[in-house]
Each structure stands twice: as C-alpha cells, then as structure tokens.
Amino acid sequence: MKKNYIFKLLFLMMLFVSLSSYAQSNNALAHNDQTENIENLNIFPNPVSNGKVFIYTKLNLTKRIEIYDVLGKKIFSQMLYGKELKINDLNPGVYILKIKEGELSATRKLVVR
C-alpha cells in the first residue's frame, strides 16, 4: 500500500514539474513575440567599414544599444539619442547587435570590417 502512495506522489511531482516548465517556456515565447517588433528597423551600412552605423526605426525614439561578441560577452553599451552610432573601437569581426526602443527590442548580426 505504501508503494502505491509513493508512486502516486512521485508521478504527481513529475507532472507538476513538467507543467510548470511548459508554462515557463510558453511565457518566454510569448514575451519574445512581443519584444521582436521594432517597426521599420533599418541598420546600415552592414558590413561596417567606416566606424559609423545608422539605425532608423519608424518611431525614432531613444534606443538602448548593446553589442555582444560571438561568445555572448557584452562589449559595448550606449543610449542612442539620434541615428548615428559610432563604433570606431570595435575590432573587425562579427557581433550581435541588440536594440531596445521603449518596450520593443530586436537582435541583429553586425559585421565590422
């Protein structure tokens, strides 16, 4: 009789853990859907060779710019009030550009020559 209770308890615990992880993954997906919608996001030139990147959006609000290397280490962070981002200090390579405008955000690849 004790074995049945233990088995039922273990089964319920596994079910609870599975359901809670499923709910968390669905919430993360829903959150990503809401945050990947910066309208008319334009980044140019890409690849960059002159140390300047221009970032345009439909709303043209203040943007939080973060640049990560390919290993995921944040190497640059700045508030952008205009459209021109100066990246003279970046070495040639491939980077991940994260842009946050208000509650919206987007991630793009940036190539520096």
Secondary structure, 3 states (H helix, E strand, C coil): CHHHHHHHHHHHHHHHHHHHHHHHHHHHHHHHHHHCCCCCCEEECCCECCCEEEEECCCCCCEEEEEECCCCCEEEEEEECCCEEECCCCCCEEEEEEEEECCEEEEEEEEEC
